[in-house]
Amino acid sequence: MGILSRASYIIRSKLNAVLNRSEDPSQTLDYSYEKLQDELQDVKQGIADLTTQKKRLEIQKRRLEENVEKHNEQAREAVQQDRDDLARRALEKKKQKMNQIEELETQIANLQQQQDQLVEKKDQLQSQIEEFRTKKESMKARYEAAEASARVSEAMTGAGEEMEDISRSIERAEERTEDMEARAAALDELQETGALESQISDKDSLDRELEELATDSAVDAELETLKSEMGKGESASESEEQADTEVEPTPDPEAVEEAEPPEVDDSEVEQELEELKDKEAE
C-alpha cells in the first residue's frame, strides 16, 4: 500500500468514526424511509410509462386491424368487378398490415410482461416499505426512550459532559477557596508572631516593646494629669507631703552652719569660665 493510499484510508476511517459519533439513528431511519419512497415512486412512474407506451401500440394495432378489414373489402369489390390486379394489390396491403399487427402484438406482449413484473416489484417494495416504516417507528421510539433514559442517568450520576464540566468547576473553586483560606490563615499567623511586620518594617521586636512601654508611660502620665486637673490627686499629694513632714526632722541651726560649703576663690572660677568660652569659640 502506497503512502497516498494509506493516507486516504486513514482519512476515510477517521471521517467514518466522526460520522458514526455524530449519526442520529432517527434521522438515518427517516432518510432511508424517504429513499425507499423515492424508489417506489420511480417504479410507479416506470409502470405508468410502460402502460402509456402499451396503450399507444394497442391504438396503433386497432388502426392496422381497421386497415386490414378495409383492404379485405377492397379485394372483395375488385373480385366482383373482375379486377384481379386491384384485388391482388389490396390483399398485399392487407398482408403488410397483418405483419405489422403481429409485430405490435409481440411488443405489446413484452410491455405487458414488463408491466406485470414492475407491478409485482412495486407491490413487494410497497410491502417492504410498510414493514420498514413500522420497524422505523418502533426503532425511533426505542432510541428516543433509551436516549431519554441515558440523559436522566447522566444527570443523576454526573456522567454527562455538562455535569463533568460542572464537577470540574466545583473542584477548581474548592481548591482556590482552600488555597485562599490557607493563605489568609498564614498571614494571620505571621501577623500575630510579628514575622510579617518584620519583613515590611525596619523595627524589630525590641523596638516595638520599647514603643509599647513608652506608650504606656505616656498614658499613665496623661492619666495622672487628668486626675490632678479633676482634683482626684489632691488627697494623695497631701498625704505624701504630711509623710515627708513627719519623717524629716527640724534642722539644727548650729548644724546648718557647720554644714555650709567652704568658700571658693572667685579668681579660679573666672579662669575656668574663660577657658570654657575659649573652647566654645574654637
SULUR-V165083 format. One record per helix or strand of 2 or more residues. SS is the DSSP state (2 for helix, 1 for strand). FROM is the first residue (numbers start at 1). TO is the last residue. If there is no record, write none. Layout:
ss=SS from=FROM to=TO
ss=SS from=FROM to=TO
//
This chain:
ss=2 from=3 to=22
ss=2 from=25 to=80
ss=2 from=84 to=157
ss=2 from=161 to=193
ss=2 from=195 to=200
ss=2 from=205 to=229
ss=2 from=234 to=247
ss=2 from=253 to=259
ss=2 from=266 to=281
//
